[in-house]
C-alpha cells in the first residue's frame, strides 16, 4: 500500500481507496473526464477499433478499386487483396508524397491507423496484440498511448524527410514499441530486464529482415520508429505504471490531435478532376 493524491480534492490518501475519506469522490485515484477515460480503458481496444473502422472506410470510398485484380500492381495476389485506392487513403490521412508536400504535417499521426491490405492490417494488429499487451503491463495505458502515437509519428517523420514516399501502417509504431522495450530492459537490468532486452532484440532483427524481403515496405519508417522508441525508453521510469499529470495531458493532446487530423485530411484533400487524383488546399 502506498499514498497518493485524490484527483478531486488533492489530499493525501491510500492508493487502494475506493472512496475519498475527505471529499467522498468515488474511485479517487483515477482521473475523471477524458483523462480518466484514457486511464481506465485498454488503449489497445481504441487502436484496434479505429484501425478496423478506418480500413473498412477506405475500402468503401472506392470499392471497385479495392477489389480490382491488377497484375501490374506492386502487390498482387494475397499480399494485395482488398487494397484501398491511393485516393481513399489520402482522403483519410495517408502521409508522405502529396500530403507532405501540401504541408499536411498531421498525417504523421493519422497514417499510424491506416492499412494497405487485408494481410497488412492482420499482421500489424497481430504483432500489436503481443507487443502492446507487454507494454501495457509494464508502462500502463497512458504511457502506451504516448509510446504508440509518438514512435509512429517519429517513424513517419523520418520517412517523409528521407524519401517522402506515400506511406501508412502501424509498423512504425510496432518497431517503436520494440525500441522502447529494448531500452527499458537494458536500464532495468537483472534477470527480467536482460531477458526482455534479448528477446525483443530477436524480434526486431527478424522484423527488419522480413521487411527488407517484402516489396513496398517502409524500412526508413521502421528505423525511425525504432530509434524513437529507443530514446523514449530511456525516459520512462524503470518501475511503476502510474503516469504523471504531464504524461496524461500529452496523451489527451495526442488523441485529440489524431482525431482532428482525420477531419483535417477529409477537409483538405478532395478529387475535383475525373481521374480521381487527390489535390490539396
PyMOL commands that set and color helices and strands:
alter all, ss='L'
color gray80, all
select helices_A, chain A and resi 33-40+43-61+63-66+86-92+97-101+107-113+118-139+141-162+171-188+190-213+219-233+245-268
alter helices_A, ss='H'
color red, helices_A
select strands_A, chain A and resi 3-5+12-14+269-270+279-280
alter strands_A, ss='S'
color yellow, strands_A
deselect
rebuild
show_as cartoon
